[in-house]
C-alpha cells in the first residue's frame, strides 16, 4: 500500500496546549464540532 506523502514518516508530533476559550463555530472552514470529554479523567 502506498501512503500519501503527508502521512509518510517522519511525522511531526502535534502537542496539545491549553487555551482560554475554544474557537467559534465559524472559525474554521466547514465549521467546528466539539464533543464532551467522557473518558473518566477530570482535570
N, CA, C and O atoms as a CHARMM CRD file, in Angstrom:
* protein
*
  172
    1    1 UNK  N      0.83200  -1.17700   0.00000 PROA 1      0.00000
    2    1 UNK  CA     0.00000   0.00000   0.00000 PROA 1      0.00000
    3    1 UNK  C      0.88100   1.24600   0.00000 PROA 1      0.00000
    4    1 UNK  O      1.81500   1.34900   0.79500 PROA 1      0.00000
    5    2 UNK  N      0.59000   2.17200  -0.87100 PROA 2      0.00000
    6    2 UNK  CA     1.35200   3.41100  -0.94000 PROA 2      0.00000
    7    2 UNK  C      0.64700   4.47100  -0.10100 PROA 2      0.00000
    8    2 UNK  O     -0.53400   4.75900  -0.29800 PROA 2      0.00000
    9    3 UNK  N      1.39700   5.04600   0.83800 PROA 3      0.00000
   10    3 UNK  CA     0.83300   6.06400   1.72300 PROA 3      0.00000
   11    3 UNK  C      0.95300   7.43700   1.06600 PROA 3      0.00000
   12    3 UNK  O      1.92800   7.70600   0.36500 PROA 3      0.00000
   13    4 UNK  N     -0.02800   8.30100   1.28800 PROA 4      0.00000
   14    4 UNK  CA     0.08600   9.67600   0.78500 PROA 4      0.00000
   15    4 UNK  C      1.31400  10.36000   1.37800 PROA 4      0.00000
   16    4 UNK  O      1.72500  10.04800   2.49600 PROA 4      0.00000
   17    5 UNK  N      1.89200  11.28300   0.63500 PROA 5      0.00000
   18    5 UNK  CA     3.12800  11.94500   1.06400 PROA 5      0.00000
   19    5 UNK  C      3.01500  12.56800   2.44900 PROA 5      0.00000
   20    5 UNK  O      3.98100  12.52300   3.21100 PROA 5      0.00000
   21    6 UNK  N      1.86600  13.15000   2.80200 PROA 6      0.00000
   22    6 UNK  CA     1.70700  13.79400   4.10000 PROA 6      0.00000
   23    6 UNK  C      1.66000  12.83000   5.27000 PROA 6      0.00000
   24    6 UNK  O      1.75500  13.25600   6.42100 PROA 6      0.00000
   25    7 UNK  N      1.51600  11.53400   4.99900 PROA 7      0.00000
   26    7 UNK  CA     1.44500  10.53500   6.07200 PROA 7      0.00000
   27    7 UNK  C      2.69800   9.68200   6.18200 PROA 7      0.00000
   28    7 UNK  O      2.77300   8.79600   7.03200 PROA 7      0.00000
   29    8 UNK  N      3.65900   9.93500   5.35100 PROA 8      0.00000
   30    8 UNK  CA     4.89200   9.14100   5.39400 PROA 8      0.00000
   31    8 UNK  C      5.80600   9.63900   6.50900 PROA 8      0.00000
   32    8 UNK  O      5.88200  10.84200   6.75700 PROA 8      0.00000
   33    9 UNK  N      6.50200   8.71900   7.18300 PROA 9      0.00000
   34    9 UNK  CA     7.44500   9.10900   8.23300 PROA 9      0.00000
   35    9 UNK  C      8.58300   9.93800   7.64900 PROA 9      0.00000
   36    9 UNK  O      8.87400   9.79800   6.46200 PROA 9      0.00000
   37   10 UNK  N      9.22700  10.77900   8.41700 PROA 10     0.00000
   38   10 UNK  CA     8.95400  11.07600   9.82600 PROA 10     0.00000
   39   10 UNK  C      7.78400  12.05100   9.96000 PROA 10     0.00000
   40   10 UNK  O      7.62300  12.96500   9.15100 PROA 10     0.00000
   41   11 UNK  N      6.98000  11.83900  10.98700 PROA 11     0.00000
   42   11 UNK  CA     5.84200  12.70200  11.26100 PROA 11     0.00000
   43   11 UNK  C      6.17800  13.63600  12.42200 PROA 11     0.00000
   44   11 UNK  O      6.85700  13.24300  13.37000 PROA 11     0.00000
   45   12 UNK  N      5.70500  14.84900  12.34000 PROA 12     0.00000
   46   12 UNK  CA     5.91000  15.81600  13.41200 PROA 12     0.00000
   47   12 UNK  C      4.80200  15.61300  14.44700 PROA 12     0.00000
   48   12 UNK  O      3.62800  15.50700  14.09400 PROA 12     0.00000
   49   13 UNK  N      5.17700  15.56000  15.70300 PROA 13     0.00000
   50   13 UNK  CA     4.21300  15.37400  16.78100 PROA 13     0.00000
   51   13 UNK  C      3.49900  16.69200  17.05400 PROA 13     0.00000
   52   13 UNK  O      4.14600  17.72900  17.19500 PROA 13     0.00000
   53   14 UNK  N      2.18600  16.65900  17.12900 PROA 14     0.00000
   54   14 UNK  CA     1.39600  17.84000  17.47500 PROA 14     0.00000
   55   14 UNK  C      0.98200  17.72300  18.93300 PROA 14     0.00000
   56   14 UNK  O      0.16900  16.86800  19.28300 PROA 14     0.00000
   57   15 UNK  N      1.53200  18.57100  19.77700 PROA 15     0.00000
   58   15 UNK  CA     1.23000  18.53200  21.19900 PROA 15     0.00000
   59   15 UNK  C      0.06400  19.45700  21.52200 PROA 15     0.00000
   60   15 UNK  O     -0.06500  20.53100  20.93400 PROA 15     0.00000
   61   16 UNK  N     -0.76900  19.04500  22.44000 PROA 16     0.00000
   62   16 UNK  CA    -1.89700  19.86400  22.88100 PROA 16     0.00000
   63   16 UNK  C     -1.38700  20.97000  23.78400 PROA 16     0.00000
   64   16 UNK  O     -0.38100  20.81000  24.47500 PROA 16     0.00000
   65   17 UNK  N     -2.08200  22.08200  23.77200 PROA 17     0.00000
   66   17 UNK  CA    -1.73300  23.18100  24.67000 PROA 17     0.00000
   67   17 UNK  C     -3.02500  23.82000  25.17200 PROA 17     0.00000
   68   17 UNK  O     -4.02400  23.85400  24.45300 PROA 17     0.00000
   69   18 UNK  N     -3.00700  24.31800  26.39000 PROA 18     0.00000
   70   18 UNK  CA    -4.22600  24.91600  26.95200 PROA 18     0.00000
   71   18 UNK  C     -4.54100  26.24800  26.28600 PROA 18     0.00000
   72   18 UNK  O     -3.63800  26.97600  25.87500 PROA 18     0.00000
   73   19 UNK  N     -5.82400  26.55900  26.18300 PROA 19     0.00000
   74   19 UNK  CA    -6.28000  27.84200  25.65800 PROA 19     0.00000
   75   19 UNK  C     -7.37000  28.37900  26.59100 PROA 19     0.00000
   76   19 UNK  O     -7.97800  27.62800  27.35400 PROA 19     0.00000
   77   20 UNK  N     -7.60000  29.66600  26.51400 PROA 20     0.00000
   78   20 UNK  CA    -8.61800  30.28800  27.36600 PROA 20     0.00000
   79   20 UNK  C    -10.03200  30.03800  26.86700 PROA 20     0.00000
   80   20 UNK  O    -10.97300  30.02100  27.66100 PROA 20     0.00000
   81   21 UNK  N    -10.19700  29.84400  25.55300 PROA 21     0.00000
   82   21 UNK  CA   -11.52700  29.60000  25.00300 PROA 21     0.00000
   83   21 UNK  C    -11.40600  28.77000  23.72900 PROA 21     0.00000
   84   21 UNK  O    -10.33400  28.69800  23.12800 PROA 21     0.00000
   85   22 UNK  N    -12.49200  28.15200  23.32400 PROA 22     0.00000
   86   22 UNK  CA   -12.48800  27.35400  22.11100 PROA 22     0.00000
   87   22 UNK  C    -12.94200  28.21800  20.93700 PROA 22     0.00000
   88   22 UNK  O    -13.68500  29.17800  21.14100 PROA 22     0.00000
   89   23 UNK  N    -12.51300  27.90100  19.70700 PROA 23     0.00000
   90   23 UNK  CA   -12.91200  28.70000  18.55200 PROA 23     0.00000
   91   23 UNK  C    -14.42300  28.65700  18.34300 PROA 23     0.00000
   92   23 UNK  O    -15.07900  27.67200  18.68200 PROA 23     0.00000
   93   24 UNK  N    -14.96200  29.72800  17.78400 PROA 24     0.00000
   94   24 UNK  CA   -16.38100  29.78800  17.47400 PROA 24     0.00000
   95   24 UNK  C    -16.73600  28.85100  16.33100 PROA 24     0.00000
   96   24 UNK  O    -15.85000  28.30200  15.67500 PROA 24     0.00000
   97   25 UNK  N    -18.01600  28.66900  16.09300 PROA 25     0.00000
   98   25 UNK  CA   -18.49700  27.73500  15.07200 PROA 25     0.00000
   99   25 UNK  C    -18.03100  28.10400  13.66800 PROA 25     0.00000
  100   25 UNK  O    -17.89400  27.22100  12.82200 PROA 25     0.00000
  101   26 UNK  N    -17.78400  29.37700  13.40000 PROA 26     0.00000
  102   26 UNK  CA   -17.36000  29.81200  12.06600 PROA 26     0.00000
  103   26 UNK  C    -15.85900  30.05000  11.96400 PROA 26     0.00000
  104   26 UNK  O    -15.40300  30.63600  10.98200 PROA 26     0.00000
  105   27 UNK  N    -15.08600  29.61800  12.93900 PROA 27     0.00000
  106   27 UNK  CA   -13.65100  29.89100  12.96500 PROA 27     0.00000
  107   27 UNK  C    -12.87000  29.09400  11.92400 PROA 27     0.00000
  108   27 UNK  O    -11.80700  29.53500  11.48600 PROA 27     0.00000
  109   28 UNK  N    -13.36900  27.94700  11.52600 PROA 28     0.00000
  110   28 UNK  CA   -12.66600  27.08800  10.56400 PROA 28     0.00000
  111   28 UNK  C    -13.55400  26.81700   9.36500 PROA 28     0.00000
  112   28 UNK  O    -14.77800  26.78600   9.49400 PROA 28     0.00000
  113   29 UNK  N    -12.94400  26.61600   8.18600 PROA 29     0.00000
  114   29 UNK  CA   -13.75400  26.24600   7.02300 PROA 29     0.00000
  115   29 UNK  C    -14.52100  24.95500   7.31600 PROA 29     0.00000
  116   29 UNK  O    -13.93300  23.98800   7.80000 PROA 29     0.00000
  117   30 UNK  N    -15.78900  24.92800   7.03600 PROA 30     0.00000
  118   30 UNK  CA   -16.59300  23.74400   7.32600 PROA 30     0.00000
  119   30 UNK  C    -17.18900  23.75200   8.71400 PROA 30     0.00000
  120   30 UNK  O    -17.98600  22.87400   9.04500 PROA 30     0.00000
  121   31 UNK  N    -16.82000  24.73000   9.54200 PROA 31     0.00000
  122   31 UNK  CA   -17.35900  24.82300  10.89000 PROA 31     0.00000
  123   31 UNK  C    -16.58000  23.97700  11.88600 PROA 31     0.00000
  124   31 UNK  O    -15.58000  23.35100  11.53700 PROA 31     0.00000
  125   32 UNK  N    -17.04300  23.96600  13.10700 PROA 32     0.00000
  126   32 UNK  CA   -16.40400  23.18100  14.16600 PROA 32     0.00000
  127   32 UNK  C    -17.46400  22.38500  14.91900 PROA 32     0.00000
  128   32 UNK  O    -18.64300  22.73600  14.93500 PROA 32     0.00000
  129   33 UNK  N    -17.01100  21.31700  15.53500 PROA 33     0.00000
  130   33 UNK  CA   -17.89300  20.45900  16.32200 PROA 33     0.00000
  131   33 UNK  C    -17.10200  19.98100  17.52400 PROA 33     0.00000
  132   33 UNK  O    -15.97500  19.50900  17.37400 PROA 33     0.00000
  133   34 UNK  N    -17.67200  20.09600  18.71100 PROA 34     0.00000
  134   34 UNK  CA   -16.99100  19.66300  19.92400 PROA 34     0.00000
  135   34 UNK  C    -17.82000  18.61200  20.62600 PROA 34     0.00000
  136   34 UNK  O    -19.04900  18.67500  20.64200 PROA 34     0.00000
  137   35 UNK  N    -17.13800  17.65200  21.20100 PROA 35     0.00000
  138   35 UNK  CA   -17.79700  16.60800  21.97100 PROA 35     0.00000
  139   35 UNK  C    -17.28900  16.67000  23.39700 PROA 35     0.00000
  140   35 UNK  O    -16.09900  16.89700  23.61400 PROA 35     0.00000
  141   36 UNK  N    -18.15900  16.47500  24.37500 PROA 36     0.00000
  142   36 UNK  CA   -17.69400  16.49500  25.76200 PROA 36     0.00000
  143   36 UNK  C    -16.73600  15.33900  26.03400 PROA 36     0.00000
  144   36 UNK  O    -16.88700  14.24600  25.48800 PROA 36     0.00000
  145   37 UNK  N    -15.77000  15.59600  26.87300 PROA 37     0.00000
  146   37 UNK  CA   -14.81000  14.56800  27.25300 PROA 37     0.00000
  147   37 UNK  C    -15.47700  13.61900  28.22700 PROA 37     0.00000
  148   37 UNK  O    -16.01300  14.04500  29.25100 PROA 37     0.00000
  149   38 UNK  N    -15.44600  12.34000  27.91300 PROA 38     0.00000
  150   38 UNK  CA   -16.15200  11.36500  28.77100 PROA 38     0.00000
  151   38 UNK  C    -15.31500  10.12300  29.04200 PROA 38     0.00000
  152   38 UNK  O    -15.84000   9.01300  29.12500 PROA 38     0.00000
  153   39 UNK  N    -13.99800  10.32100  29.17900 PROA 39     0.00000
  154   39 UNK  CA   -13.13700   9.16200  29.41600 PROA 39     0.00000
  155   39 UNK  C    -12.91600   8.88300  30.90600 PROA 39     0.00000
  156   39 UNK  O    -12.18700   7.95700  31.26300 PROA 39     0.00000
  157   40 UNK  N    -13.54100   9.67800  31.77100 PROA 40     0.00000
  158   40 UNK  CA   -13.43200   9.42800  33.19400 PROA 40     0.00000
  159   40 UNK  C    -12.35400  10.22000  33.90000 PROA 40     0.00000
  160   40 UNK  O    -12.30400  10.22400  35.13000 PROA 40     0.00000
  161   41 UNK  N    -11.48300  10.89500  33.15500 PROA 41     0.00000
  162   41 UNK  CA   -10.42500  11.68200  33.76400 PROA 41     0.00000
  163   41 UNK  C    -10.85400  13.13200  33.84800 PROA 41     0.00000
  164   41 UNK  O    -11.29900  13.71400  32.86000 PROA 41     0.00000
  165   42 UNK  N    -10.72000  13.70900  35.01900 PROA 42     0.00000
  166   42 UNK  CA   -11.05700  15.11500  35.22000 PROA 42     0.00000
  167   42 UNK  C     -9.78400  15.90100  35.46700 PROA 42     0.00000
  168   42 UNK  O     -8.82400  15.38500  36.03800 PROA 42     0.00000
  169   43 UNK  N     -9.78400  17.13700  35.04000 PROA 43     0.00000
  170   43 UNK  CA    -8.59800  17.98000  35.23200 PROA 43     0.00000
  171   43 UNK  C     -8.88200  19.04400  36.22700 PROA 43     0.00000
  172   43 UNK  O     -8.00800  19.85700  36.52700 PROA 43     0.00000
